[in-house]
């Protein structure tokens, strides 16, 4: 009788053990009432992602396009943003949908990339009909990467046009040194001599019909930590340039005011979901997404960063706003890890894979 009871119990336990193995290997995560499965960020809904870069100059752009419009929200926490059409995403503004978001290098000089995206959409017949012309609504935010490659080469309308064209004709999103992540670096409190190469990263999950993901351009002043383990995985290099040290501890050496904390920073993220929300709700979800930055970057949201998160709704799935905000923070954190893991050393700056 004991053997019979043990056998029945084992049969009941076996599915849970198999699920635990899947969770351990990272492809499936537990979620209340179902399974949380990793999916490609390009598999969320009717949104196109295209990238273009000038690898020699160390800069590029990434375009997110929903040609028929998408609800969008924005939350800016950094003190030094370079952005365009941000007020369109203010809940008090009339526009309830936009056509594209562009993330780019080039600091404020790169904001012209949106002109190319607009030109491509106009040629394709997409935009807000004003009666005299179609006007595509395109928001944009940029990182400062002028210190990495050629400071005189910045994303422009032609590069934006190419990214939009890729999004439609040959979607080419990849993590690493691509698109807006081409010239991204981290750990710059002591200047470029002891910083590290980072890049662009993505992570997305599905729970039932709900899909949500994030793309981040990792270009922070501070250090990067694995949000699950607390381990520092990138940031300020030690003097030997083979190991890491703490930006927080470096800053604590003096309480004197620093007028210029090296302006080559800013972290950007786009959260995309197929859940149906308006832009007021999406602004809140974007705000909750900053929790993911705070878990992973130290320090974050400084006066020398322009940290910004867009939240985009490209579907009709009914879902709880706070759940989506919670998941938004998680996918941002994991996308940051992917940006570190997929970055390659370039322009004389090592990536995490190059450290001992």
Secondary structure, DSSP 8 states (H G I E B T S, - for coil): -HHHHHHHHHHHHHHHHHHHHHHHTTSEEEETTEEEEEE-GGGSSS-EEEEEEETTTTEEEEEEEEEEEEEEEEEE-SSS-EEESGGGGSTTSS---EEEEEEESSGGGGGGHHHHHHHHHHHHT-SEE-SS-EE--EEEEE---TTTS-TT----HHHHHHHHHHHHHS----SBSSGGGTT-EE--TT-GGG-EE--EEEEEEEETTEEEEEEEE---SSEEE-TTT--EEESSB-TTSSSB--HHHHHTT--S--S---S----EEEEEEEE---HHHHHHHHHHHHHHHHHHEES-S-TT---EEEEEEEEEE---HHHHHHHHHHHHHHHHHHHHHH---BTTB--GGG--
